[in-house]
């Protein structure tokens, strides 16, 4: 799959490296432009290319890995996502780690409202970056909680992440599953492993 990643900080970098392990084409972008990523070429596999944000936003799957406060404005650069997948990996923190209140919406519902006509999946935000690789010590798969309102989109997402050594666990819709995954919801900073028998 062609995957656009918006944001090349710690999370965006790890997810670019993770999804590059599959047969995916990764389009990594950041606000300061594709050229600013060129010095980091050695960090990534050959199936990761550096593009402008506008191009990354046009891919069949878009991963939004920028600070929560910036995410809605970034997503609104596209008028209609035409049912493409948007994966929300954000957490509702300010730069100085103060919680951002979004009630009565969940954080992912705020993201979904900004990504018009997208099929939004909430995922990865409960994992510390070092566990977003899917790799574990010994046997087993890294448990990956996810939520979304579109059943078909969730199935597509699960199929995509299983080969990367994740055990996807569907927590339901953005309203309910998203609420337990977001800051203060109870699943923050969790990293379970399913042992294969």
C-alpha positions as CSV (number, residue, x, y, z in Angstrom):
1,X,0.0,0.0,0.0
2,X,1.0,3.6,-0.6
3,X,1.2,5.3,2.8
4,X,1.6,9.0,3.4
5,X,3.0,10.0,6.8
6,X,2.6,13.6,8.0
7,X,5.3,14.3,10.6
8,X,8.9,13.1,10.8
9,X,9.5,13.4,14.5
10,X,10.0,10.4,16.8
11,X,6.6,8.8,16.1
12,X,6.5,9.5,12.3
13,X,10.0,8.2,11.9
14,X,9.3,4.9,13.8
15,X,6.1,4.3,11.9
16,X,7.9,5.0,8.5
17,X,10.5,2.4,9.5
18,X,7.8,0.0,10.7
19,X,5.6,0.1,7.7
20,X,8.6,0.0,5.3
21,X,9.2,-3.6,6.5
22,X,6.1,-4.6,4.5
23,X,5.6,-4.3,0.8
24,X,4.5,-0.7,1.3
25,X,5.6,2.5,-0.4
26,X,6.1,5.1,2.3
27,X,5.8,8.8,1.5
28,X,7.3,10.7,4.5
29,X,6.7,14.4,4.9
30,X,7.2,17.2,7.3
31,X,6.2,20.9,7.4
32,X,9.7,22.2,6.5
33,X,9.7,20.3,3.2
34,X,11.1,17.1,1.6
35,X,14.5,18.6,1.2
36,X,14.9,19.0,5.0
37,X,14.7,15.2,5.3
38,X,17.5,14.5,2.8
39,X,20.3,14.4,5.5
40,X,18.4,11.6,7.2
41,X,18.3,9.3,4.1
42,X,20.4,6.6,5.8
43,X,17.7,6.1,8.5
44,X,15.2,4.7,6.1
45,X,14.8,1.8,3.7
46,X,14.7,2.4,0.0
47,X,10.9,2.1,-0.1
48,X,10.6,5.3,2.0
49,X,10.7,8.5,-0.1
50,X,10.6,12.1,1.0
51,X,7.7,14.2,-0.3
52,X,5.9,17.4,0.5
53,X,3.0,17.3,2.9
54,X,0.5,17.9,0.1
55,X,1.6,14.8,-1.7
56,X,1.6,12.7,1.5
57,X,-2.0,13.7,2.2
58,X,-3.1,12.3,-1.2
59,X,-2.0,8.7,-0.5
60,X,-4.5,5.8,0.0
61,X,-3.6,5.7,3.6
62,X,-2.5,8.8,5.6
63,X,-0.9,8.6,9.0
64,X,-1.2,11.9,10.9
65,X,1.8,12.1,13.3
66,X,1.9,15.7,14.2
67,X,1.0,17.4,17.5
68,X,-2.7,17.2,18.2
69,X,-3.1,21.0,18.1
70,X,-1.8,21.1,14.6
71,X,-3.5,18.0,13.2
72,X,-6.9,19.5,12.3
73,X,-5.4,22.3,10.3
74,X,-3.1,20.0,8.5
75,X,-5.9,17.6,7.6
76,X,-8.2,20.4,6.3
77,X,-5.7,21.0,3.5
78,X,-7.7,18.3,1.7
79,X,-11.3,19.1,0.9
80,X,-12.5,15.5,0.4
81,X,-10.6,12.4,1.4
82,X,-12.9,10.3,-0.8
83,X,-13.1,7.5,1.8
84,X,-9.4,7.0,2.1
85,X,-7.9,5.8,5.3
86,X,-6.6,8.3,7.9
87,X,-4.8,6.8,10.9
88,X,-4.8,9.1,13.9
89,X,-1.8,8.4,16.2
90,X,-2.1,11.7,18.1
91,X,-2.6,12.3,21.8
92,X,-4.3,15.4,23.3
93,X,-1.3,17.1,24.8
94,X,0.2,20.5,24.3
95,X,3.9,20.9,23.7
96,X,4.4,21.2,27.4
97,X,2.3,18.1,28.1
98,X,-0.9,19.7,29.3
99,X,-4.0,17.8,28.5
100,X,-6.2,19.3,25.7
101,X,-9.9,19.1,26.4
102,X,-12.1,18.0,23.5
103,X,-15.3,17.1,25.3
104,X,-18.0,16.3,24.3
105,X,-16.0,14.7,21.4
106,X,-13.1,12.3,21.7
107,X,-9.8,13.4,20.3
108,X,-10.3,11.1,17.3
109,X,-13.7,12.5,16.6
110,X,-12.1,15.9,16.4
111,X,-9.6,14.5,13.9
112,X,-12.4,12.8,11.9
113,X,-14.3,16.0,11.7
114,X,-11.3,17.7,10.2
115,X,-10.7,14.9,7.7
116,X,-13.8,15.3,5.6
117,X,-15.1,12.0,4.1
118,X,-12.1,10.0,5.5
119,X,-12.4,6.6,7.2
120,X,-10.5,7.3,10.4
121,X,-8.7,4.7,12.5
122,X,-7.3,5.5,16.0
123,X,-4.2,3.4,16.6
124,X,-0.6,3.4,18.0
125,X,-1.2,6.3,20.4
126,X,-1.2,3.9,23.5
127,X,2.2,2.6,22.6
128,X,5.5,4.2,23.5
129,X,7.5,4.8,20.3
130,X,10.0,2.0,21.0
131,X,7.1,-0.5,20.9
132,X,5.5,0.9,17.6
133,X,7.9,-1.4,15.7
134,X,5.8,-4.5,16.5
135,X,8.9,-6.3,17.6
136,X,9.1,-8.1,20.9
137,X,11.7,-9.9,23.0
138,X,11.1,-13.6,22.4
139,X,8.0,-15.1,21.0
140,X,4.7,-13.3,20.5
141,X,3.0,-10.4,18.9
142,X,2.7,-6.8,20.0
143,X,-0.9,-6.0,20.9
144,X,-2.2,-3.0,19.0
145,X,-5.4,-1.4,20.1
146,X,-7.4,0.3,17.4
147,X,-10.8,1.9,16.9
148,X,-12.9,3.3,14.1
149,X,-16.4,3.8,12.8
150,X,-16.0,2.0,9.5
151,X,-16.0,-1.8,9.7
152,X,-14.4,-2.3,6.3
153,X,-11.6,0.2,7.1
154,X,-10.9,-1.6,10.4
155,X,-10.5,-4.9,8.5
156,X,-8.2,-3.3,6.0
157,X,-6.1,-1.8,8.8
158,X,-5.9,-5.1,10.7
159,X,-4.7,-7.0,7.5
160,X,-2.1,-4.3,7.0
161,X,-0.5,-4.5,10.5
162,X,-0.6,-8.2,11.2
163,X,2.4,-9.0,9.0
164,X,4.4,-6.4,11.0
165,X,4.1,-8.6,14.1
166,X,1.1,-6.8,15.6
167,X,-1.9,-8.5,17.2
168,X,-4.7,-5.9,16.4
169,X,-7.4,-5.6,19.0
170,X,-10.6,-3.8,17.8
171,X,-12.0,-1.6,20.6
172,X,-15.1,-0.5,18.7
173,X,-16.0,3.0,17.4
174,X,-14.2,6.3,17.8
175,X,-16.7,7.4,20.5
176,X,-16.2,4.4,22.8
177,X,-12.9,2.8,21.8
178,X,-11.3,6.1,21.1
179,X,-12.3,7.4,24.6
180,X,-10.5,4.6,26.4
181,X,-7.4,4.9,24.1
182,X,-7.0,8.7,24.5
183,X,-5.3,10.6,27.3
184,X,-7.0,9.7,30.6
185,X,-8.9,6.8,29.1
186,X,-7.1,4.0,30.9
187,X,-5.1,2.5,28.1
188,X,-2.4,5.1,27.8
189,X,1.2,3.8,27.6
190,X,0.2,0.1,27.5
191,X,2.3,-2.5,25.8
192,X,0.9,-6.0,25.9
193,X,2.3,-9.0,24.1
194,X,0.2,-11.9,22.9
195,X,2.2,-15.1,23.2
196,X,1.6,-17.5,20.3
197,X,0.9,-21.1,21.2
